[in-house]
Amino acid sequence: MKTLNPLTLLASAVALGCDRCYAALDLVSAQGTAVAATLTSLAAVAGDSLAIRNAPIDSKALILSLWVDVQTAGTLQVRSPKLHDNVRGIRYATTVADTRPFIPRAVGQRIYPNDLLTVELAAGAVAGDIESVCMLLYYPTLPGADARFISTEELYRRAINIFTVENTLSTGTAGGYS
């Protein structure tokens, strides 16, 4: 997958009015192998869950970003009974190897505590192809978490030096976080 700019995502969170008290960002991924040409439900990768965390009901939890990495063009659909439409939900046409986020910056889709998202994908049903969907979820209040977000302007004010980290990540053949 291409690298997403976390500063842009965090700036989106700040722009949406995210506070500093018990806030959390959660990356949730789902995948399927040889996904059919018709919509097929994907399973969350090991360690993730498609159930929304138990945040206070009055908090404005959001899907901040949503992106895919597919080997063949198709359709992505995310739905739940608590979204505006449980039949089609959030639906996008996917493009091969295009991991740009679908949800526009500073918009976000409201999600609700304990709701179960259904993530479906239609692709080319090519044997061995692993198709991946990732969602960045934001919880303004999540008991047990205490993230401290800053605005882009604050980051620029604090910055002193540029620091890079070289790594030797290699993707596994099993998909997910292997």
C-alpha positions, 0 to 999 in steps of 0.5 A: 500500500502507498503511505498515507500522510498521518499529519493530514489525518490528524489535522482532519481530526482536529478540524472536526473538533476532536478534543484531548480528553480520552481521544483515540484513533483506531486503524481497522483492516479487513481482507479477503482472498480471491474475492468474488465479482459480486459483493463478498463480506470481508473478515477483520484481520487478526487482532481487529474487529469490525464492531465499533468500540463502546464509546459514550453514546453522545460522543461523535465517533467517526470513520475519518478515512477509508481506503483499499488496496485491490488487484482488480477493479471492483466495488467497496461497500461499508454498511450497518443498520445505524448508517443512513442506508443498510442496503448500500451504505457507503459505496465506492468504485475501486481502482487497481493499486489506488490507495487514496482515501475515499472519504474527503478530508474533514468530513468523516462518517458518524458511527455509533458505539457497539455497531457492527460494520459490514465490509463488502468488496467485489473484485476479480476472483483471481486465485491468490489475490489478497484484497485489503480494506482499511478504515481509520476510526476516531473516538473523541471519548474512549475510556482507557485511551488518552491520545493528545492530538495537536493541530498542524500549526502546533506541529510546525511551531514545535518542529526543530529537526527532520527525523527519518527512520529507515526500515526493511518492511516486507509484506507477507503472503498471508495479508493482514498485518503479517 
